[in-house]
Amino acid sequence: MYHRQTMPGRRPGRTKRTPLGGANRRSLGVVDYTLAKRALLRDARVGLLGTTDICDAHPELMRAAKYVGEETRNDCPVCAREKLVLLAYVYGDTLKAENGRVWSIATGLRMAAAHPGSACYVVEVCRSCSWNHLREAYSARPAAAG
């Protein structure tokens, strides 16, 4: 029989923290781009793509990474000289002047959850070699009827 206090690997009173509360998190659909990233890196490793093909971040993206990016624990998969940073871009018809702007991850996810039909795109960037790749896309689901 399941007993919360005796389950291995879980401490009572401890829950996994997410950038959003549980209710808001459920209102977002998530697409993870890890497999596409692995395929791209594999193609570069075997010589089908050069580093200039995959390390091609736009100057505006590099500027945003410098000033807004949130550093991760992961090294760059291309150069391994620096930790990757994450940026969130939010797009939606109801966002008006805020549409397409760069945000912190938590703010971007909150905005996407608050505006049905909007989307938050999380991009990882290396400030050293200009590697960039779409990491995740969150889309706001319409509210359920009833």
Secondary structure, DSSP 8 states (H G I E B T S, - for coil): ---GGGSTT--TT-----SS-HHHHHTEEEEE-HHHHHHHHHHHHTTSS-HHHH----HHHHHHHHHT-EEEEEE-TTT-SSEEEEEEEEE-GGGGGGTTEEE-HHHHHHHHHHSTT-EEEEEEE-TTT--EEEEEEEEE------
